[in-house]
Amino acid sequence: ERELDAPSGATLMEPLRDMDDGVAAICGGMCSCATCHVYVDAEWVAKLPAPMSDESDMLGDLISRRENSRLSCQIVLNDALSGLKVSIAPEE
């Protein structure tokens, strides 16, 4: 478990990509590769906006998809998400 600092308005993908063992984020946040797949902690799922159709489509192709799966490039951080907990999904 790690605590990361990220500015409001940044995507969750950015600090996760900068970690040595974080997400690959190959497409750079364009929602076209799912290499920033994370599992959102149950207490936080309802606090996030629903995924847009392109994110849902990308997640639909993953073997490791769960109900709490999200692409971290689509989660924009703000003060209300301070303390957000996620786990990095396995690479596919």
C-alpha positions as CSV (number, residue, x, y, z in Angstrom):
1,E,0.0,0.0,0.0
2,R,1.3,3.4,-0.9
3,E,0.1,7.0,-0.6
4,L,0.6,9.1,-3.7
5,D,0.4,12.8,-4.2
6,A,-1.3,14.1,-7.3
7,P,-2.7,17.5,-8.2
8,S,-6.4,18.0,-8.6
9,G,-7.4,17.8,-12.3
10,A,-4.8,15.1,-13.0
11,T,-5.8,11.6,-13.9
12,L,-5.1,8.7,-11.6
13,M,-3.1,7.1,-14.3
14,E,-0.3,9.8,-14.1
15,P,1.0,9.0,-10.6
16,L,0.5,5.3,-11.1
17,R,2.5,5.4,-14.3
18,D,5.3,7.2,-12.6
19,M,5.7,4.4,-10.0
20,D,8.4,1.7,-10.7
21,D,5.9,-1.1,-10.4
22,G,2.8,0.9,-11.5
23,V,0.7,0.8,-14.6
24,A,2.2,0.7,-18.1
25,A,-0.2,3.3,-19.6
26,I,1.0,2.6,-23.1
27,C,-1.5,4.8,-24.9
28,G,-0.8,7.8,-22.6
29,G,-4.3,8.2,-21.4
30,M,-6.2,8.0,-24.6
31,C,-8.5,5.2,-23.4
32,S,-7.3,2.9,-26.2
33,C,-5.2,0.1,-24.5
34,A,-6.4,-0.8,-21.0
35,T,-2.8,-1.0,-19.7
36,C,-3.9,1.3,-16.8
37,H,-6.5,-1.1,-15.5
38,V,-7.2,-0.8,-11.8
39,Y,-9.7,-2.2,-9.3
40,V,-11.4,0.5,-7.2
41,D,-11.9,-0.3,-3.5
42,A,-15.5,-1.1,-2.8
43,E,-16.1,2.0,-0.6
44,W,-15.0,4.3,-3.5
45,V,-16.9,2.7,-6.5
46,A,-20.1,4.7,-6.0
47,K,-18.1,8.0,-5.5
48,L,-16.8,7.9,-9.1
49,P,-18.7,9.0,-12.1
50,A,-19.9,6.0,-14.2
51,P,-17.6,4.9,-17.0
52,M,-18.2,6.3,-20.5
53,S,-19.0,3.9,-23.3
54,D,-15.4,3.8,-24.6
55,E,-14.0,2.9,-21.2
56,S,-16.7,0.2,-20.8
57,D,-15.8,-1.2,-24.2
58,M,-12.1,-1.4,-23.4
59,L,-12.8,-3.1,-20.0
60,G,-15.2,-5.5,-21.7
61,D,-12.4,-7.2,-23.6
62,L,-10.3,-7.9,-20.4
63,I,-10.2,-11.4,-18.9
64,S,-9.4,-9.8,-15.5
65,R,-12.4,-7.5,-15.5
66,R,-14.3,-7.2,-12.3
67,E,-17.4,-5.1,-11.3
68,N,-15.0,-2.6,-9.7
69,S,-12.7,-2.4,-12.8
70,R,-11.8,1.1,-14.1
71,L,-9.2,2.6,-16.4
72,S,-7.1,4.9,-14.3
73,C,-6.7,7.3,-17.3
74,Q,-10.5,8.0,-17.0
75,I,-10.5,8.9,-13.3
76,V,-9.9,12.6,-12.9
77,L,-8.7,13.4,-9.4
78,N,-10.3,16.1,-7.2
79,D,-10.5,16.9,-3.5
80,A,-13.5,14.6,-3.1
81,L,-11.4,11.7,-4.2
82,S,-8.7,12.3,-1.6
83,G,-7.8,8.9,-0.1
84,L,-9.1,7.0,-3.1
85,K,-7.9,3.4,-2.9
86,V,-7.2,1.2,-5.9
87,S,-5.3,-2.0,-6.7
88,I,-3.4,-2.4,-9.9
89,A,-4.9,-5.1,-12.1
90,P,-2.6,-7.8,-13.6
91,E,-1.3,-7.1,-17.1
92,E,-2.9,-8.9,-20.0
